[in-house]
């Protein structure tokens, strides 16, 4: 007898600068999930309204306004916003949300309050993985090698001058809590630092400033809960000066993704081991993508960042790296659902009262 098809609420969109990327990721995930699961597309629009859509294919607009009550007794039901009548009863939630309010622990906190199973990292790991300042502090504590950086909270002429002296040029400037290279600038002259900071501060109150590193850009995919596994590393060869938003997502992009990366065996194993260490440093679970710099002059591997909800579009590195390791896309998303159910079962066994 075939196993019953689980109802998977695929949560996508979001109140974030990465809304459009999330919609594209969700389309690919839904198509794969629909082979073995009942998919419930759940769009969060740019204003934060939850919209339950018909069919299995996510749409960029439309749907019935719904909400999830933060109460375990409601068993994870989605209810209509206008009447509170039940609209759907998902077995598990699968967030494919990039950026703030989706990848940063916010929605994971709601899932925890509602006591529903969900795919991916928990509240603390999601928050640490989104906030690059917290992430890098945890990497440093775990002795994970990384490049020089500074964090700014707003504009300060004296601090900016000190950064230019300490880190030199060129520099990369980015919001501390965003991804997909949104509002990332490469600064080649001192006069460009101010405009770059202004652009990043439009998206976040904290800005990360990093020294540019002459390197190869590597990525690795991590999968698992308490015993995470690493895929073969891949390499990103951008079609422009750095791996920006258009280089990642534009149809005209000529960026090359080399999977597996051309690395000697020892270096490949080092990247896998370092990826797992980064995953464990923030106490992640389910899955993540870890991005590295391979310094050309020294051959050192430096961790750049970890993404707890990596891109899942048809051209994204995370699924491609696992496909190269022998795990096809459809099996990968099914594995993620199982990992989410496994972690939920672990949490459900914990005591919540002391008596």
C-alpha positions in Angstrom: 0.0 0.0 0.0 1.3 3.4 -1.0 2.0 5.9 1.8 -0.6 8.7 2.1 0.3 11.9 0.4 1.2 14.6 2.9 -0.3 18.1 2.6 2.7 20.5 2.3 2.0 24.2 2.7 4.6 25.8 0.5 5.2 29.3 1.9 6.7 31.8 -0.5 6.9 35.5 -1.5 7.4 37.4 1.7 7.8 41.0 2.8 11.4 41.3 1.6 13.6 42.6 -1.1 14.0 39.0 -2.2 10.3 38.5 -2.9 10.6 37.8 -6.6 13.5 35.3 -6.1 11.3 33.4 -3.6 8.4 33.2 -6.1 10.8 31.6 -8.6 12.2 29.2 -6.1 8.7 28.1 -5.0 7.7 27.3 -8.6 10.5 24.8 -8.9 9.9 23.3 -5.4 6.2 22.9 -6.0 6.7 21.1 -9.3 9.0 18.6 -7.6 6.9 18.2 -4.5 3.7 17.6 -6.5 5.0 14.2 -7.6 4.6 12.7 -4.2 2.8 15.3 -2.0 -0.3 17.5 -2.1 1.0 21.0 -2.5 -0.8 24.0 -0.9 0.7 27.2 -2.4 0.7 29.9 0.3 1.8 33.3 -0.9 2.8 36.0 1.5 2.5 39.2 -0.5 4.7 42.3 -0.2 2.5 43.8 2.5 2.6 40.6 4.6 -0.9 39.2 3.8 -1.1 35.4 3.6 -3.0 34.1 0.5 -3.9 30.4 0.1 -4.0 29.7 -3.6 -5.8 27.0 -5.6 -4.0 24.3 -7.6 -0.4 23.3 -7.0 1.5 25.9 -9.0 2.5 29.0 -7.0 1.3 32.3 -8.5 2.7 35.8 -8.0 -0.7 37.2 -7.0 -4.1 36.1 -5.8 -5.5 33.7 -3.2 -7.8 33.6 -0.2 -6.6 35.6 2.8 -5.8 33.2 5.6 -3.9 33.0 8.9 -2.2 30.5 11.2 -3.1 30.8 14.8 -0.1 30.6 17.2 -1.8 28.0 19.3 -0.9 24.3 19.4 -4.5 23.3 20.0 -5.5 24.4 16.5 -3.2 21.7 15.0 -1.7 24.0 12.3 -4.9 24.7 10.5 -5.0 27.6 8.0 -8.1 29.7 8.7 -9.9 32.2 6.5 -9.1 35.8 7.6 -12.7 36.9 7.1 -14.5 34.3 9.1 -11.9 32.1 10.9 -13.4 29.1 9.2 -10.9 26.3 8.4 -9.4 26.7 4.9 -6.7 23.9 4.9 -5.0 21.5 7.3 -1.3 21.2 6.2 0.8 18.3 7.6 3.9 20.4 7.3 5.0 23.9 6.3 7.8 24.4 3.8 9.1 28.0 3.8 10.8 29.0 0.6 11.2 32.6 1.8 14.4 34.5 1.3 15.4 37.5 3.5 13.7 39.2 6.4 10.4 37.9 7.9 11.0 34.5 6.3 14.6 33.4 6.6 15.5 35.2 9.8 13.6 33.2 12.4 10.4 35.3 12.4 8.1 32.8 10.6 9.9 29.9 12.3 8.9 31.4 15.7 5.3 31.4 14.5 5.6 27.7 13.5 7.1 26.9 16.9 4.2 28.7 18.7 1.7 26.8 16.6 3.7 23.6 17.2 3.6 22.6 13.6 6.3 20.7 11.6 8.3 22.8 9.2 11.2 22.4 6.9 14.6 23.9 7.7 16.5 25.6 10.5 14.9 26.7 13.7 14.5 30.1 15.2 18.0 30.7 16.6 19.9 29.2 13.6 17.6 31.1 11.1 18.3 34.4 13.0 22.0 33.8 13.1 22.2 32.7 9.5 20.3 35.9 8.4 22.2 38.4 10.5 25.7 38.4 9.1 27.1 40.1 12.3 25.8 37.3 14.5 26.8 34.7 11.9 30.4 35.8 11.8 30.6 36.1 15.6 29.5 32.4 15.8 32.0 31.4 13.1 34.8 33.2 15.0 33.8 31.4 18.2 33.9 28.0 16.4 37.3 29.0 14.9 35.9 29.0 11.3 38.3 31.0 9.1 36.8 34.1 7.5 38.0 37.3 5.9 38.4 40.8 7.5 35.2 42.8 8.0 33.5 45.6 10.0 29.9 46.3 11.0 28.3 49.8 10.9 25.1 51.0 12.5 24.4 54.1 10.5 26.8 56.7 9.0 29.9 57.8 11.0 32.6 59.7 9.2 35.3 58.8 11.7 34.4 55.1 11.6 34.3 55.1 7.8 37.7 56.7 7.6 39.1 54.0 10.0 37.5 51.2 7.9 39.2 52.5 4.8 42.6 52.6 6.6 42.1 49.1 8.2 40.5 47.2 5.3 41.8 49.1 2.3 40.3 49.1 -1.2 38.4 47.6 -2.8 35.6 46.8 -0.3 32.3 45.1 -0.5 29.3 46.8 1.3 26.1 44.9 2.0 23.0 44.9 4.3 23.6 42.7 7.3 20.2 41.0 6.9 19.6 40.4 3.3 20.7 38.0 0.5 20.6 37.4 -3.2 23.2 40.3 -3.5 20.4 42.9 -3.1 22.0 46.3 -2.4 25.5 44.9 -2.5 28.2 47.3 -3.8 31.8 46.9 -4.7 33.7 50.1 -3.6 36.9 50.8 -5.5 37.5 54.4 -4.4 37.1 56.2 -1.1 34.4 58.5 -2.5 32.2 55.4 -3.3 31.9 54.2 0.3 29.3 56.8 1.3 26.8 56.0 -1.6 27.3 52.3 -1.0 26.5 52.6 2.7 23.5 54.8 1.9 22.2 52.1 -0.5 22.6 49.3 2.0 21.1 51.3 4.9 17.9 51.6 2.9 17.4 47.8 3.5 18.8 47.3 7.0 20.0 49.3 10.1 23.3 47.3 10.1 25.8 47.2 7.2 28.6 44.8 6.7 31.8 46.1 5.1 34.2 43.4 3.9 37.7 43.5 2.5 37.7 42.3 -1.1 39.6 39.0 -1.5 41.3 37.8 -4.7 39.7 34.4 -4.8 37.7 31.6 -6.4 34.1 31.5 -5.2 33.1 28.0 -4.0 29.8 26.8 -2.6 28.8 23.6 -0.8 25.3 22.1 0.1 24.7 20.7 3.5 21.8 18.3 4.3 20.7 16.7 7.5 19.9 17.3 11.2 22.2 16.0 13.8 24.4 14.2 11.3 24.7 16.6 8.4 26.3 15.6 5.1 28.1 17.8 2.6 27.8 17.6 -1.2 30.6 18.0 -3.6 31.7 21.6 -3.8 30.7 23.8 -6.8 32.3 26.9 -8.2 30.7 30.1 -9.3 32.5 31.9 -12.1 30.6 35.3 -12.5 30.1 36.9 -15.9 31.0 40.3 -14.4 33.1 41.9 -11.7 31.3 40.1 -8.9 28.3 37.7 -8.4 25.6 40.4 -8.2 21.8 40.0 -8.4 21.6 40.1 -12.2 24.5 37.7 -12.5 22.5 35.3 -10.3 19.1 35.6 -11.8 19.0 37.5 -15.1 18.1 35.4 -18.2 21.0 37.2 -20.0 23.5 36.1 -17.3 26.6 34.2 -18.6 27.7 33.2 -15.1 29.2 29.7 -15.1 28.4 27.1 -12.4 31.0 24.4 -12.3 29.8 21.3 -10.5 31.8 19.7 -9.1 34.5 22.3 -8.7 37.9 21.5 -10.0 39.7 20.9 -6.7 42.3 18.4 -5.6 41.0 15.7 -3.3 42.4 17.1 0.0 41.0 20.6 -0.7 37.6 19.1 -1.6 37.5 17.2 1.7 38.6 20.4 3.5 35.7 22.3 2.0 33.2 19.6 3.0 34.5 19.5 6.5 34.5 23.3 6.8 30.9 23.5 5.5 29.7 21.0 8.1 31.5 23.0 10.8 29.8 26.3 9.7 26.5 24.5 9.7 27.0 23.3 13.2 28.4 26.6 14.4 25.0 28.2 14.1 23.2 25.0 15.1 21.4 24.7 11.7 19.2 21.7 10.7 17.6 20.5 7.6 19.7 22.2 4.9 21.8 25.1 4.1 24.3 26.3 1.5 27.8 27.5 2.7 29.7 29.9 0.5 33.5 30.0 0.5 36.4 32.1 -0.8 39.5 30.1 -1.9 42.3 32.7 -1.6 44.4 32.6 -4.8 47.7 33.6 -3.2 47.6 31.4 -0.1 45.2 28.6 -1.0 43.3 29.2 2.2 39.6 28.4 2.5 37.6 31.2 4.1 33.9 30.9 4.9 31.9 33.9 3.5 28.4 33.0 4.8 25.8 30.4 5.3 22.3 30.5 3.8 19.6 28.6 5.7 17.0 28.9 2.9 19.2 28.8 -0.2 17.9 29.6 -3.7 15.8 26.7 -5.1 15.2 28.0 -8.7 16.0 25.7 -11.6 19.4 27.2 -11.9 20.3 27.4 -8.2 23.5 25.9 -6.9 22.0 24.0 -3.9 19.9 21.5 -5.8 22.4 21.2 -8.6 25.2 20.2 -6.2 23.1 17.5 -4.7 22.0 16.3 -8.2 25.7 16.0 -9.0 26.1 13.9 -5.8 23.3 11.5 -7.1 20.3 13.0 -5.3 17.7 14.3 -7.9 15.7 17.4 -7.2 12.4 15.5 -6.5 14.1 13.2 -4.0 15.9 16.2 -2.4 12.7 18.1 -1.5 11.1 14.8 -0.2 14.2 14.3 2.0 13.8 17.9 3.3 10.2 17.2 4.3 11.3 14.0 6.1 14.0 15.9 7.9 11.4 18.5 9.0 9.1 15.9 10.4 12.1 14.2 12.2 13.1 17.4 13.9 9.5 18.2 14.8 9.2 14.7 16.5 12.3 15.5 18.5 10.9 18.8 19.7 7.5 17.2 20.5 9.2 14.8 22.9 10.7 17.6 25.0 9.0 18.5 28.3 7.4 22.0 28.5 6.4 21.8 32.2 8.5 21.3 35.3 6.7 19.4 38.1 
